[in-house]
Amino acid sequence: MEHPSHEHPLILNVDHIAREGDVCRACNQQIVSCKSSVYSCNHSSINDASATSAYENEYDGFFDFLIGSTSTIGVSCAKFFLHKSCAELPTYLRNPTNPKDVLKICFNHSRDTIESKVFLQNQVVYSCNICGIKLPWDVKQFFYYISNTDMYVCLKCALFQLQQSLEDRKLEHPAHSQHPLALIQRPSSFICDACKVEDNNKDSSYICTKCQFWVHKSCADAPPTFHFQFHHQHPLVLSFSLPRVYHKFVQYCRLCKDTLNHIDWLYYCRYCRYFAHFDCARSSHMSSSSEDEKLNSGLVHLPEADELSAILSAEEFIMGMSAQCNNNNKILSSANSIKHWAHYGHDLQLMTVNDFPYEKDNDKTTLQCDGCVKLIRADDHHQFYGCVPCKYFLHTFCAELPEEIVHYPSPSNMIFAHRDSEKFKFFECNGCGVFGNGIFFSEHRYYTADRTSYRVHIGCATLPKTIKHEAHTHKLNRVLRRSLFPSFQCQACGRTFDIGSFHVCEECEISLCGGCIMKPRTVNHPWDPHPMRLIYEPGMVSVHEHDFNCEYCSEDIDPNFWFYHCSECDLSFHLQTCFERSRHNEYSNIKFGATDIIIDKLHPHGLTFVLNKKVRSCGNCHQKLLGKPVLECPAAPCKAVFCTDCSVAARRDIYTVDS
């Protein structure tokens, strides 16, 4: 071929054997491959070496080549090589940073072409306007420029631009359908719009020259679907934004637990509602299951299989705390009677249901522990402590629990037992958010009604310090959190707490309240003939593309939170209030039945503490009381009811007048 950079014709040699010192005269890069397709000049002369030496002496430090000049005096023909790609470069090229401009090739440096000179140590250099590389005057290689401007592009950048022009100019990527993307093969530092990683990546990249879209080439070439090691049921599908059907609720990455923005790239499973950040799904630095099992082998593992197992575990936690705090000096369950701090006036007798004959045969009556407010098992061999005249009962393990127990979330690591003397007054547990009127533990040694005080019932007070739950890969440690703003949220049920104890994974910022920690894996519900399953990620329900709808409140369930579900009947319930309300179990931690409650300021008759199951209103403030704890007048035809707020306020007024 005739090439304007050399005075002799060049011959293509597809099997050129590269030797040391063979350098391409266009890009100044050594020809390193053992076999390369290069153009070379076969014209040789015994005067080549002397001509070259004479030329270099005469023109040292001076440019006299014109643009497109065919004069190459002093350049050894025997050492003149051009890569095939360099030799076939076009004379004109579009400006990669501004397609309206046209760059022209310059085969050698010339004083006329260098209009912005930088003098460094008496050498003239020019800078590539794309990569910034500076080349001194004595490096004789090709470059592109725009006449009468300071625009220069080194050959390497021009080659990349040309390759993009030839191969990828029409690249249409579904992530950016507005404009075609240009390929940049040189390393660049930028924030990738796909993986959100900013680094000096060695990867090539695609950029839109009309807007700010820029992604790594490896991200742009990511597979549209793939089988993920942490989600075996179905392959994950690549999406360049969160599908609109999932915008109703905040969605989270199942791997890093951070929020998914609507415009984030992600992999997801539409059948299981499994979502993962694009970069999280492609990363491989996840701990193996064998490592996790070894790490968590000595911990309490939850959830329990069913409700009975959960009850037995809670009892074991109470007994374990009693043994830990009593230093083996605990009350012996073999004692026939004990004097207990929580019940004044009478000793508690050790008994079974056989010692309570007038209640035993009444199926509508059940015995509740006045400590943990859970049912006392009605079998002939199960012993408990009780005062029959006062209808006051305690499990043996609740009776043996000391008034001061170890509680690591508390600042002093100790909490103190209390019981309100008014049986119709109840408190909200700061461990699970459930209302109760049994024995509770507070961070204060002496009782205080301060609403900001930390109070937990026996069940939450005796939970283990550290547990392992199958819903999360790491162990969970118990911590106390206290703040009026912002409030803390349980990631299982969505309840918020101003003050509360949670089991927390500090690494993943996962917080679970005590009520959710103890939820069993399967439960029974009167509306469904099958056991309902605890769902802590939507993928546990196979092929369920439509929303989960709560059977009780008819609202859609946010699948980021836990819920109970029956796959056979497609029945679902919100985890806390809806599930318990539908079973009439919302106030399961409150013991009803206290009688002869006298509040003269409120009502002239003795009142009974009951759960109201009729459509009635408070006789004082007139609020609706269906499904609420109330004080009821059993006398006919009165049947008046009063809410607990009015009852507490009226009793407080009495105390104020008496004082």
C-alpha positions as CSV (number, residue, x, y, z in Angstrom):
1,M,0.0,0.0,0.0
2,E,1.0,3.6,-0.5
3,H,1.0,5.3,2.9
4,P,1.5,9.1,3.3
5,S,3.7,8.5,6.3
6,H,6.5,6.8,4.3
7,E,8.1,7.4,0.9
8,H,8.2,3.8,-0.2
9,P,5.3,1.3,-0.7
10,L,4.5,-0.8,2.3
11,I,4.0,-4.6,2.1
12,L,1.6,-6.5,4.4
13,N,3.2,-9.4,6.1
14,V,0.7,-11.6,8.0
15,D,3.3,-13.9,9.5
16,H,5.8,-11.3,10.7
17,I,8.2,-12.6,13.3
18,A,8.6,-9.9,15.8
19,R,12.2,-9.1,16.9
20,E,13.4,-7.1,19.8
21,G,13.1,-3.4,19.1
22,D,10.3,-3.7,16.5
23,V,8.1,-0.8,17.2
24,C,5.0,0.5,15.4
25,R,5.7,3.9,14.0
26,A,2.1,4.9,14.5
27,C,1.3,4.1,18.1
28,N,4.9,3.7,19.4
29,Q,4.0,0.4,20.9
30,Q,6.4,-2.6,20.6
31,I,5.2,-5.4,18.4
32,V,5.2,-8.1,21.1
33,S,3.3,-11.0,19.6
34,C,5.4,-13.8,18.1
35,K,3.3,-13.4,14.9
36,S,1.7,-10.2,13.8
37,S,0.0,-8.7,10.7
38,V,2.2,-5.7,10.0
39,Y,3.0,-3.4,7.1
40,S,6.7,-2.9,6.6
41,C,9.1,-1.3,4.1
42,N,11.4,-3.7,2.4
43,H,13.5,-1.0,0.8
44,S,17.0,-1.2,2.2
45,S,20.2,0.7,1.6
46,I,23.7,0.6,3.0
47,N,23.4,4.3,3.5
48,D,20.3,4.0,5.8
49,A,22.2,4.1,9.0
50,S,24.5,7.0,8.0
51,A,21.5,8.9,6.5
52,T,19.6,8.5,9.8
53,S,22.6,9.7,11.8
54,A,23.1,12.7,9.6
55,Y,19.4,13.6,9.8
56,E,19.3,13.3,13.6
57,N,22.3,15.6,14.0
58,E,21.0,18.2,11.6
59,Y,17.4,18.4,12.9
60,D,18.0,17.8,16.6
61,G,15.2,19.6,18.5
62,F,13.5,20.9,15.4
63,F,10.2,20.0,13.6
64,D,10.1,20.3,9.8
65,F,7.4,17.8,8.8
66,L,4.3,19.0,7.3
67,I,0.9,17.5,7.7
68,G,0.6,14.5,5.4
69,S,4.3,15.0,4.3
70,T,5.7,12.0,2.5
71,S,9.2,12.9,3.4
72,T,10.6,10.5,6.1
73,I,14.3,11.2,5.6
74,G,16.3,9.6,8.3
75,V,13.8,7.0,9.2
76,S,15.3,3.5,8.7
77,C,13.3,1.6,6.2
78,A,14.4,-1.7,7.6
79,K,12.8,-0.7,10.9
80,F,9.7,0.9,9.6
81,F,6.6,-1.1,10.8
82,L,3.0,-0.3,11.1
83,H,0.3,-2.4,12.7
84,K,-2.3,-3.3,10.1
85,S,-4.9,-1.5,12.2
86,C,-2.7,1.6,12.5
87,A,-1.9,1.6,8.8
88,E,-5.5,1.5,7.9
89,L,-6.6,4.4,10.1
90,P,-8.9,6.8,8.3
91,T,-7.7,10.4,7.6
92,Y,-10.7,11.9,9.3
93,L,-12.5,10.8,12.5
94,R,-15.4,12.1,14.5
95,N,-14.5,13.8,17.8
96,P,-15.5,11.2,20.5
97,T,-16.4,14.0,23.0
98,N,-18.3,16.1,20.4
99,P,-19.5,14.3,17.3
100,K,-20.0,17.6,15.4
101,D,-16.2,18.1,15.3
102,V,-14.0,16.3,12.8
103,L,-10.4,15.2,13.7
104,K,-7.7,14.9,11.1
105,I,-4.8,12.6,11.4
106,C,-1.2,13.9,11.7
107,F,1.5,11.4,10.8
108,N,4.4,13.3,12.4
109,H,4.8,16.2,14.8
110,S,5.0,19.5,13.1
111,R,5.6,23.0,14.4
112,D,2.6,24.2,12.4
113,T,0.2,21.7,14.1
114,I,1.2,22.3,17.7
115,E,-0.6,25.4,18.7
116,S,-0.7,24.9,22.5
117,K,2.9,24.3,23.5
118,V,4.0,23.4,27.0
119,F,7.7,23.8,27.6
120,L,9.0,21.3,30.1
121,Q,12.8,21.2,30.5
122,N,13.2,22.8,27.0
123,Q,11.0,20.1,25.4
124,V,7.7,20.8,23.6
125,V,4.9,18.4,24.6
126,Y,1.2,18.1,23.7
127,S,-1.5,16.6,25.8
128,C,-4.3,14.2,24.7
129,N,-7.6,15.9,25.5
130,I,-9.2,12.5,26.4
131,C,-6.7,10.7,28.5
132,G,-4.3,13.6,29.3
133,I,-1.1,11.7,28.3
134,K,1.8,14.0,27.4
135,L,4.2,13.1,24.6
136,P,7.5,14.9,24.0
137,W,8.5,16.2,20.6
138,D,11.0,13.4,19.9
139,V,8.3,10.7,19.9
140,K,7.4,10.3,16.3
141,Q,3.9,8.8,16.4
142,F,0.5,9.5,14.8
143,F,-2.2,11.5,16.5
144,Y,-5.4,13.3,15.6
145,Y,-6.1,17.0,15.9
146,I,-8.5,19.8,15.0
147,S,-6.9,22.7,13.1
148,N,-6.7,26.0,14.9
149,T,-7.8,24.5,18.2
150,D,-6.2,22.9,21.2
151,M,-7.9,19.6,20.5
152,Y,-5.5,16.6,20.3
153,V,-6.3,12.9,20.6
154,C,-3.6,10.3,21.0
155,L,-3.7,7.4,18.7
156,K,-4.7,5.0,21.5
157,C,-7.8,6.9,22.2
158,A,-8.5,7.3,18.5
159,L,-8.2,3.5,18.0
160,F,-10.7,2.9,20.7
161,Q,-13.0,5.4,19.2
162,L,-12.6,3.8,15.8
163,Q,-13.3,0.4,17.1
164,Q,-16.4,1.7,18.7
165,S,-17.4,3.3,15.5
166,L,-16.9,0.1,13.5
167,E,-18.2,-2.5,16.0
168,D,-20.5,-0.8,18.6
169,R,-21.7,2.5,17.2
170,K,-25.2,1.1,16.9
171,L,-25.3,-0.7,20.2
172,E,-28.8,-0.6,21.5
173,H,-29.0,-1.6,25.2
174,P,-32.4,-2.2,26.8
175,A,-31.2,-0.4,29.9
176,H,-30.9,2.8,27.9
177,S,-33.1,2.6,24.9
178,Q,-33.2,6.4,24.3
179,H,-29.7,6.6,22.6
180,P,-27.1,4.2,21.3
181,L,-24.1,3.6,23.6
182,A,-20.4,4.2,22.7
183,L,-17.7,1.8,23.8
184,I,-14.7,3.1,25.7
185,Q,-12.0,0.5,26.1
186,R,-9.6,2.6,28.2
187,P,-9.8,2.3,32.0
188,S,-12.1,5.0,33.5
189,S,-13.1,6.1,37.0
190,F,-16.9,6.7,37.3
191,I,-20.0,5.6,39.2
192,C,-21.5,2.8,37.2
193,D,-25.2,3.2,36.7
194,A,-25.7,-0.6,37.0
195,C,-23.6,-1.8,39.9
196,K,-23.1,1.7,41.6
197,V,-19.4,1.0,42.1
198,E,-16.9,3.8,41.7
199,D,-13.3,2.8,41.1
200,N,-10.5,2.9,38.6
201,N,-11.8,-0.1,36.8
202,K,-9.8,-1.9,34.2
203,D,-13.0,-2.9,32.5
204,S,-14.2,-1.3,29.3
205,S,-17.3,0.7,29.5
206,Y,-20.3,2.0,27.6
207,I,-21.3,5.6,27.7
208,C,-24.1,7.6,26.2
209,T,-22.6,10.7,24.5
210,K,-25.9,12.6,24.8
211,C,-26.7,12.1,28.5
212,Q,-25.0,10.9,31.7
213,F,-25.6,7.1,31.3
214,W,-22.4,5.1,31.9
215,V,-21.9,1.4,32.7
216,H,-19.1,-1.1,32.8
217,K,-19.0,-3.3,29.8
218,S,-19.2,-6.4,32.1
219,C,-22.4,-5.0,33.6
220,A,-23.9,-4.2,30.2
221,D,-23.1,-7.8,29.2
222,A,-24.6,-9.3,32.3
223,P,-26.9,-12.3,31.6
224,P,-30.6,-11.6,31.6
225,T,-31.3,-14.6,33.8
226,F,-29.2,-16.9,35.9
227,H,-29.5,-19.5,38.6
228,F,-28.6,-18.0,42.0
229,Q,-27.0,-20.1,44.8
230,F,-29.1,-18.5,47.5
231,H,-32.4,-18.9,45.6
232,H,-32.7,-22.4,44.2
233,Q,-36.4,-22.4,43.3
234,H,-36.3,-20.3,40.1
235,P,-33.8,-18.4,38.0
236,L,-33.5,-14.7,38.8
237,V,-34.4,-12.2,36.1
238,L,-32.4,-9.0,35.4
239,S,-34.4,-5.8,35.5
240,F,-33.1,-2.3,35.0
241,S,-35.5,-0.8,37.4
242,L,-37.9,-2.1,40.1
243,P,-41.1,-3.2,38.2
244,R,-44.0,-0.9,39.0
245,V,-46.1,-3.7,40.4
246,Y,-43.8,-3.8,43.4
247,H,-43.9,0.0,44.1
248,K,-46.7,-0.4,46.6
249,F,-44.3,-1.3,49.4
250,V,-40.7,-0.5,50.1
251,Q,-38.5,-3.4,48.8
252,Y,-35.2,-4.6,50.2
253,C,-32.3,-6.5,48.9
254,R,-32.4,-10.0,50.4
255,L,-28.6,-10.1,50.7
256,C,-27.5,-6.7,52.0
257,K,-30.9,-5.7,53.5
258,D,-30.6,-2.2,52.1
259,T,-33.5,-0.5,50.4
260,L,-34.0,-1.0,46.6
261,N,-34.5,2.3,44.8
262,H,-37.0,2.3,42.0
263,I,-34.3,3.0,39.4
264,D,-31.7,0.5,40.6
265,W,-30.7,-2.5,38.5
266,L,-31.6,-5.7,40.2
267,Y,-32.2,-9.4,39.9
268,Y,-35.5,-10.7,41.1
269,C,-37.9,-13.7,41.0
270,R,-41.4,-12.7,40.2
271,Y,-42.8,-16.0,41.6
272,C,-41.2,-15.6,45.0
273,R,-40.7,-11.8,45.3
274,Y,-37.0,-12.3,45.8
275,F,-35.1,-9.1,45.2
276,A,-31.3,-8.5,45.2
277,H,-29.2,-5.6,44.1
278,F,-27.5,-6.1,40.8
279,D,-24.0,-6.1,42.4
280,C,-25.0,-8.1,45.5
281,A,-26.4,-10.9,43.3
282,R,-23.2,-11.1,41.3
283,S,-20.8,-11.0,44.3
284,S,-19.5,-14.2,45.8
285,H,-18.2,-13.2,49.2
286,M,-21.0,-14.9,51.1
287,S,-20.3,-17.2,54.0
288,S,-20.9,-20.9,53.4
289,S,-23.6,-22.8,55.2
290,S,-21.1,-25.1,56.9
291,E,-19.3,-22.0,58.4
292,D,-22.6,-20.6,59.6
293,E,-23.6,-23.9,61.2
294,K,-20.2,-24.1,63.0
295,L,-20.5,-20.5,64.2
296,N,-24.0,-20.9,65.5
297,S,-23.9,-24.5,66.8
298,G,-24.1,-23.6,70.5
299,L,-27.0,-21.2,70.4
300,V,-30.8,-21.4,70.9
301,H,-32.3,-22.0,67.5
302,L,-35.7,-20.6,66.6
303,P,-38.5,-20.7,65.5
304,E,-40.0,-23.6,67.3
305,A,-42.1,-26.1,65.3
306,D,-45.5,-25.3,66.7
307,E,-47.3,-23.3,69.4
308,L,-46.9,-26.0,72.1
309,S,-43.1,-26.2,71.5
310,A,-42.9,-22.4,71.7
311,I,-44.7,-22.4,75.1
312,L,-42.4,-25.1,76.4
313,S,-39.3,-23.2,75.2
314,A,-40.6,-20.0,77.0
315,E,-41.0,-22.0,80.2
316,E,-37.4,-23.4,79.8
317,F,-36.1,-19.8,79.4
318,I,-37.9,-18.8,82.7
319,M,-36.6,-21.8,84.5
320,G,-33.1,-21.1,83.2
321,M,-33.2,-17.5,84.4
322,S,-34.5,-18.7,87.8
323,A,-31.6,-21.1,88.2
324,Q,-29.1,-18.5,87.0
325,C,-30.2,-15.8,89.5
326,N,-31.1,-17.8,92.6
327,N,-27.7,-19.4,92.9
328,N,-29.4,-22.7,93.7
329,N,-31.3,-21.2,96.7
330,K,-34.5,-21.0,94.8
331,I,-37.9,-21.9,96.2
332,L,-38.4,-25.7,96.0
333,S,-41.5,-26.7,94.2
334,S,-41.9,-29.6,96.7
335,A,-42.8,-27.0,99.4
336,N,-46.5,-27.3,100.2
337,S,-47.0,-23.6,100.7
338,I,-45.0,-20.4,100.1
339,K,-45.3,-16.7,101.0
340,H,-44.9,-14.9,97.7
341,W,-44.1,-11.2,97.4
342,A,-46.6,-10.7,94.6
343,H,-49.6,-11.9,96.6
344,Y,-50.3,-10.3,100.0
345,G,-52.4,-11.7,102.7
346,H,-52.4,-15.4,101.9
347,D,-49.8,-18.1,101.4
348,L,-49.8,-19.9,98.1
349,Q,-50.5,-23.6,98.2
350,L,-49.0,-26.2,95.9
351,M,-51.8,-27.9,94.0
352,T,-53.1,-29.5,90.9
353,V,-56.4,-29.1,89.1
354,N,-57.9,-31.8,91.4
355,D,-57.6,-29.3,94.2
356,F,-59.8,-26.9,92.3
357,P,-62.9,-29.1,91.9
358,Y,-65.6,-26.5,91.2
359,E,-63.6,-25.2,88.2
360,K,-62.3,-28.4,86.9
361,D,-65.5,-29.6,85.2
362,N,-66.4,-26.2,83.7
363,D,-65.0,-26.2,80.1
364,K,-65.5,-22.4,79.8
365,T,-63.1,-21.7,82.7
366,T,-59.4,-21.9,82.4
367,L,-56.7,-21.2,84.9
368,Q,-54.1,-18.4,84.0
369,C,-50.8,-17.8,85.7
370,D,-50.8,-14.4,87.4
371,G,-47.1,-14.1,86.6
372,C,-46.6,-14.8,82.9
373,V,-50.5,-14.8,82.2
374,K,-50.2,-18.0,80.2
375,L,-52.5,-20.9,80.7
376,I,-51.8,-23.5,83.4
377,R,-52.0,-27.0,81.9
378,A,-55.1,-28.7,83.1
379,D,-53.7,-32.2,83.7
380,D,-53.8,-34.2,87.0
381,H,-50.0,-34.3,87.4
382,H,-49.1,-30.7,86.6
383,Q,-48.5,-28.7,89.9
384,F,-48.7,-25.0,90.4
385,Y,-49.1,-22.6,93.3
386,G,-52.4,-20.9,94.0
387,C,-54.7,-19.1,96.4
388,V,-58.2,-20.4,95.8
389,P,-60.2,-17.7,97.6
390,C,-58.4,-14.9,95.6
391,K,-58.2,-17.0,92.4
392,Y,-54.5,-16.1,92.2
393,F,-52.2,-18.7,90.6
394,L,-48.5,-19.0,89.6
395,H,-46.6,-21.6,87.7
396,T,-44.0,-23.1,89.9
397,F,-41.2,-21.7,87.7
398,C,-42.8,-18.2,87.8
399,A,-43.1,-18.4,91.6
400,E,-39.4,-19.4,91.8
401,L,-38.3,-16.4,89.7
402,P,-36.5,-13.9,92.0
403,E,-37.5,-10.2,92.2
404,E,-34.1,-9.2,90.7
405,I,-32.9,-10.9,87.5
406,V,-30.0,-10.6,85.1
407,H,-31.0,-8.6,82.0
408,Y,-28.2,-7.7,79.7
409,P,-29.9,-4.9,77.7
410,S,-30.5,-3.0,80.9
411,P,-27.8,-0.4,81.6
412,S,-27.2,-2.0,85.0
413,N,-27.6,-5.6,83.6
414,M,-30.3,-6.1,86.3
415,I,-34.1,-5.5,86.3
416,F,-36.6,-5.7,89.1
417,A,-40.0,-7.4,89.4
418,H,-43.3,-5.5,90.1
419,R,-47.0,-6.1,90.0
420,D,-49.7,-3.5,89.9
421,S,-52.2,-3.8,92.7
422,E,-55.0,-2.8,90.4
423,K,-55.9,-5.8,88.3
424,F,-57.7,-3.8,85.6
425,K,-54.5,-1.8,84.9
426,F,-52.2,-3.1,82.2
427,F,-49.0,-2.0,80.6
428,E,-47.4,-2.3,77.2
429,C,-44.4,-4.6,77.1
430,N,-41.3,-2.9,75.7
431,G,-40.1,-6.3,74.4
432,C,-43.0,-7.3,72.2
433,G,-45.5,-4.4,72.2
434,V,-48.2,-6.6,73.8
435,F,-50.4,-5.4,76.6
436,G,-50.3,-7.4,79.9
437,N,-51.3,-7.2,83.6
438,G,-49.1,-9.9,85.1
439,I,-45.7,-9.6,86.8
440,F,-43.4,-7.2,84.9
441,F,-39.8,-6.2,85.3
442,S,-38.5,-2.7,85.2
443,E,-35.1,-1.0,85.2
444,H,-36.2,0.8,88.5
445,R,-36.1,-1.0,91.8
446,Y,-39.2,0.8,93.0
447,Y,-42.4,1.0,90.9
448,T,-42.9,4.0,88.7
449,A,-45.8,4.7,86.3
450,D,-43.5,6.7,84.0
451,R,-44.4,5.9,80.5
452,T,-40.8,6.3,79.4
453,S,-39.6,3.6,81.8
454,Y,-38.5,0.3,80.3
455,R,-40.9,-2.5,81.3
456,V,-41.1,-6.1,80.0
457,H,-43.3,-9.0,81.0
458,I,-41.8,-12.3,82.3
459,G,-41.6,-13.9,78.8
460,C,-39.6,-11.1,77.2
461,A,-37.5,-10.5,80.4
462,T,-36.2,-14.1,80.3
463,L,-35.3,-14.4,76.6
464,P,-31.8,-15.6,75.9
465,K,-29.1,-13.0,75.4
466,T,-28.1,-14.5,72.0
467,I,-30.2,-16.6,69.6
468,K,-30.0,-18.0,66.1
469,H,-33.1,-17.6,63.9
470,E,-33.5,-19.4,60.6
471,A,-34.8,-16.2,59.0
472,H,-31.3,-14.7,59.2
473,T,-27.8,-16.1,58.5
474,H,-26.1,-14.4,61.5
475,K,-26.6,-14.7,65.3
476,L,-28.8,-12.1,66.9
477,N,-27.8,-10.3,70.2
478,R,-30.2,-8.6,72.5
479,V,-29.9,-4.9,72.9
480,L,-31.9,-2.1,74.5
481,R,-32.8,0.9,72.3
482,R,-34.4,4.1,73.6
483,S,-35.3,7.1,71.6
484,L,-38.4,9.2,71.1
485,F,-37.4,10.1,67.6
486,P,-36.9,8.3,65.4
487,S,-38.7,5.3,66.8
488,F,-37.3,1.8,66.2
489,Q,-39.0,-0.7,63.9
490,C,-39.2,-4.5,64.1
491,Q,-38.2,-5.9,60.7
492,A,-40.6,-8.8,61.2
493,C,-43.9,-7.3,62.2
494,G,-43.3,-3.6,61.4
495,R,-44.3,-2.4,64.8
496,T,-42.5,0.7,66.1
497,F,-41.1,1.3,69.6
498,D,-39.9,4.4,71.3
499,I,-38.1,2.2,73.8
500,G,-37.6,-1.6,73.5
501,S,-35.4,-4.6,73.6
502,F,-34.6,-6.3,70.3
503,H,-32.6,-9.1,69.1
504,V,-30.2,-7.4,66.6
505,C,-27.7,-8.3,64.0
506,E,-25.3,-5.4,64.2
507,E,-23.6,-6.4,60.9
508,C,-26.9,-6.4,58.9
509,E,-28.9,-3.9,61.0
510,I,-31.7,-6.5,61.5
511,S,-33.9,-5.9,64.6
512,L,-36.6,-8.4,65.8
513,C,-38.9,-7.8,68.7
514,G,-39.5,-10.5,71.4
515,G,-43.0,-11.3,70.1
516,C,-41.7,-12.1,66.6
517,I,-38.7,-14.1,67.9
518,M,-41.0,-16.5,69.7
519,K,-43.5,-16.9,66.8
520,P,-43.7,-20.7,66.0
521,R,-43.2,-22.1,62.5
522,T,-46.7,-23.4,62.2
523,V,-50.0,-22.3,64.0
524,N,-53.6,-23.3,63.9
525,H,-56.4,-20.9,63.1
526,P,-60.2,-21.4,63.4
527,W,-60.7,-20.1,59.9
528,D,-58.5,-22.6,58.2
529,P,-58.4,-26.5,58.5
530,H,-54.7,-26.6,57.8
531,P,-51.7,-25.4,59.9
532,M,-50.6,-22.0,58.8
533,R,-46.9,-21.4,58.1
534,L,-44.7,-18.5,59.2
535,I,-43.5,-16.7,56.1
536,Y,-40.4,-14.5,56.6
537,E,-39.6,-14.1,53.0
538,P,-42.0,-14.4,50.0
539,G,-40.0,-17.1,48.3
540,M,-41.2,-19.5,50.9
541,V,-44.5,-19.5,49.1
542,S,-43.9,-21.1,45.7
543,V,-45.4,-19.5,42.6
544,H,-47.5,-16.7,44.1
545,E,-47.3,-13.8,41.7
546,H,-50.3,-11.9,43.0
547,D,-50.4,-9.9,46.2
548,F,-50.9,-11.5,49.6
549,N,-54.1,-10.2,51.1
550,C,-54.9,-10.3,54.8
551,E,-58.1,-12.3,55.5
552,Y,-59.0,-10.2,58.5
553,C,-58.5,-6.6,57.5
554,S,-58.6,-7.1,53.7
555,E,-55.5,-5.0,53.2
556,D,-52.5,-6.2,51.1
557,I,-49.6,-7.5,53.1
558,D,-46.2,-6.0,52.6
559,P,-44.2,-9.2,51.9
560,N,-41.0,-7.5,53.3
561,F,-42.5,-8.3,56.7
562,W,-43.4,-11.7,58.2
563,F,-46.9,-13.1,58.0
564,Y,-48.8,-16.4,58.4
565,H,-50.0,-18.1,55.2
566,C,-51.8,-21.3,54.2
567,S,-50.8,-22.3,50.6
568,E,-53.6,-24.8,50.2
569,C,-56.3,-22.2,50.9
570,D,-54.3,-19.1,49.9
571,L,-55.1,-17.6,53.3
572,S,-52.9,-14.9,54.8
573,F,-52.8,-12.8,58.0
574,H,-50.7,-9.9,59.2
575,L,-48.3,-11.3,61.8
576,Q,-49.4,-9.4,64.9
577,T,-52.7,-7.6,65.4
578,C,-54.7,-9.2,62.6
579,F,-53.7,-12.7,63.3
580,E,-54.3,-12.5,67.0
581,R,-57.6,-10.5,66.7
582,S,-59.0,-13.0,64.2
583,R,-58.4,-15.7,66.9
584,H,-59.8,-13.4,69.6
585,N,-56.4,-13.6,71.2
586,E,-55.2,-10.0,71.0
587,Y,-55.2,-9.6,74.8
588,S,-53.8,-13.0,75.6
589,N,-51.3,-11.5,78.1
590,I,-54.1,-10.0,80.1
591,K,-55.9,-11.9,82.8
592,F,-59.6,-11.0,83.1
593,G,-62.1,-12.0,85.7
594,A,-61.3,-9.7,88.7
595,T,-64.5,-8.9,90.5
596,D,-65.9,-6.4,93.0
597,I,-63.8,-3.5,91.8
598,I,-65.1,-0.5,93.6
599,I,-64.7,3.0,92.0
600,D,-67.4,5.2,93.6
601,K,-66.5,8.2,91.5
602,L,-67.3,6.2,88.3
603,H,-70.1,3.8,89.3
604,P,-72.0,2.9,92.5
605,H,-71.8,-0.9,91.9
606,G,-68.9,-3.3,92.1
607,L,-67.4,-3.8,88.6
608,T,-65.9,-6.9,86.9
609,F,-62.8,-6.8,84.6
610,V,-63.8,-8.5,81.3
611,L,-63.1,-8.5,77.6
612,N,-66.1,-6.8,75.9
613,K,-67.5,-8.8,73.0
614,K,-70.6,-6.7,72.3
615,V,-71.2,-3.4,70.6
616,R,-71.3,-1.1,73.6
617,S,-69.9,2.3,74.5
618,C,-68.1,3.6,77.6
619,G,-70.6,5.0,80.1
620,N,-68.3,7.9,80.8
621,C,-66.5,9.0,77.5
622,H,-68.8,7.2,75.1
623,Q,-66.1,5.6,73.0
624,K,-66.8,2.3,71.2
625,L,-65.6,-0.7,73.2
626,L,-66.1,-3.7,71.0
627,G,-63.2,-6.1,71.6
628,K,-61.7,-4.0,74.3
629,P,-60.9,-4.6,78.0
630,V,-63.6,-3.0,80.1
631,L,-65.0,-2.8,83.6
632,E,-68.5,-4.1,83.5
633,C,-71.3,-3.8,86.0
634,P,-72.9,-7.3,86.2
635,A,-75.9,-6.1,88.1
636,A,-79.2,-6.3,86.1
637,P,-80.6,-4.2,84.6
638,C,-77.5,-1.9,84.8
639,K,-74.9,-3.7,82.7
640,A,-72.9,-0.4,82.3
641,V,-69.4,-0.7,80.9
642,F,-66.4,1.7,81.3
643,C,-63.1,1.8,79.4
644,T,-59.9,1.2,81.4
645,D,-58.7,4.8,80.7
646,C,-61.7,6.3,82.5
647,S,-61.4,3.7,85.2
648,V,-57.7,4.5,85.9
649,A,-58.4,8.2,85.8
650,A,-61.3,7.9,88.2
651,R,-59.3,5.8,90.6
652,R,-56.4,8.3,90.4
653,D,-58.8,11.1,91.4
654,I,-59.9,9.1,94.4
655,Y,-56.3,8.7,95.5
656,T,-55.7,12.5,95.0
657,V,-58.8,13.4,97.2
658,D,-57.8,10.9,99.9
659,S,-54.3,12.2,100.0
